[in-house]
Amino acid sequence: MALVRGDSGIRAATRAYGSQIHPVFMTPPLAASLFGAVLAERVSLALAVIHVAAMFAAVYTAHVKDGYVDFHIRGEDDDHPLTARGCRVGLAASTAAFALCCVLLFVFVNWVAVALTVPTWLIAYHHAPQLDTNPITTTTGYPLGISLSLLGGFYVQAGTITAVPFAFALVFLVLLSGIKVIDDAQDYDYDRSIQKRTVAVVVGEHRARDVAYGLMGLALVLVVTLAAVQLFPPTAVLAAVAFAAVAAIARRASPTIATMLLIRGSYVFLAVLVAAVWFEPLVWLTAS
């Protein structure tokens, strides 16, 4: 049976499977894993690569499964490059790659590293059709995966979990949950027509925006507070300021434009946090 719809051959299969790599949504989990490694200070490149590969396999699983469910089962999408069999082969390959990474983490780190990693695949595989029909799990699934990626990236390097990576994971969970509410609002009319219970469908579009920006505001307050008590570097406040500027612009935009701005704003937020942790350029001020 064919793997690709409407085409055949290695080149067509490569294009089809490559199309399931969505950089906008794949970059944050991979970056979170590396950020966790940076927080650990002493970085083993080999362990970092293994954990990042596991995160890639988990997110790839989510993308293939989501496309499979939306096109072949629900009939929501107009097109999909892979046949149903092609999707199943892709899921088997990504799951095997993830399992191999977990075995390597068990051998080179310990079972706790595996315990922090496996839930990312569980979230990815069950996103559709289980988790994406409930307003809580459809909102927090992706952010929780990123938070776990950060914690796992830290643990495989440090062999423990401290207050700093846990606090960063909490900030990302709250901030990205807010962004996810806005992202889901893009499909409000369609989701409502099929009784898909996103936050926007449950509480209404306007109230969902209030919930979303409330969550993002809470995350920024957490950053400032944690910097004030010196759990975060003082320059972490710059990340909150930068994201707040983006959010202020996004609040006046449509859900589609707002999502685009907020996702890219989250990249800036992460980049500034990485710089704050890596360089701590103002540490001399707190030491004087």
Summary of the structure (lengths in Angstrom):
residues: 288
radius of gyration: 19.6
end to end distance: 69.9
largest distance: 69.9
contacts: 992
relative contact order: 0.10
helix: 78%
strand: 1%
